[in-house]
Amino acid sequence: MSANSAEPRAMVDVVLVKGGRTKISYPAELLFDEGTRIAVRAPWAGEGARDFGFVRFEEGDVFTEHYWRDRWYSVKEVRTADGSLKGWYCDITRPAVFSGTELVVEDLDLDLWRSADGTDVRRLDEDEFEESGLLERDPQAAAAAVAALDELEALALKGDFESLLT
């Protein structure tokens, strides 16, 4: 099916797991599955608005989400209902698992925000990551998570961020 097809797209359930439990699950439109990278689109799935101080996610926002089977992160392009780009919210996760109609990712607590204009790049939730115990439980996963955050931050700071999504 081409990107311009009038045919309805397949729907999938995105399942974000944290600490062994489902944190959130929501339906999303499958845009493509290239084998390594999967992209979906979904409206803001949170309950009500969420104001982070540097960005506000709210009803009507649309997330185009990119997941990889071989990378330790996901990248979510965030737009307003009228299509204006807010920026990119990145979750550090284990590589995605896509089976049937379920796309499962395990959140490892670290996050990165990059504003639409690239002037605001910030690492998030490093305190939660430290408190999670992952460093002790699974040092290899913890190292992969930190390396993924470093990689995303470097790309965001040098203005090469969008290359991830092409």
Salt bridges, closest charged atoms under 4 A:
GLU29 OE2 - ARG9 NE 3.45
ASP33 OD1 - ARG69 NH1 2.75
GLU34 OE1 - ARG37 NH2 3.38
GLU58 OE1 - ARG56 NE 2.96
GLU58 OE2 - LYS86 NZ 3.56
ASP61 OD2 - LYS86 NZ 2.68
GLU77 OE2 - ARG79 NE 2.97
ASP91 OD2 - LYS76 NZ 2.61
GLU106 OE1 - ARG94 NE 2.91
ASP107 OD2 - LYS23 NZ 3.76
ASP109 OD1 - LYS18 NZ 2.93
ASP120 OD1 - ARG122 NE 2.99
GLU126 OE2 - ARG123 NE 2.92
GLU128 OE1 - LYS18 NZ 3.23
ASP138 OD2 - ARG94 NH2 3.08
ASP150 OD1 - ARG123 NH1 2.94
GLU153 OE1 - ARG123 NH1 2.67
GLU162 OE2 - ARG114 NH1 3.56
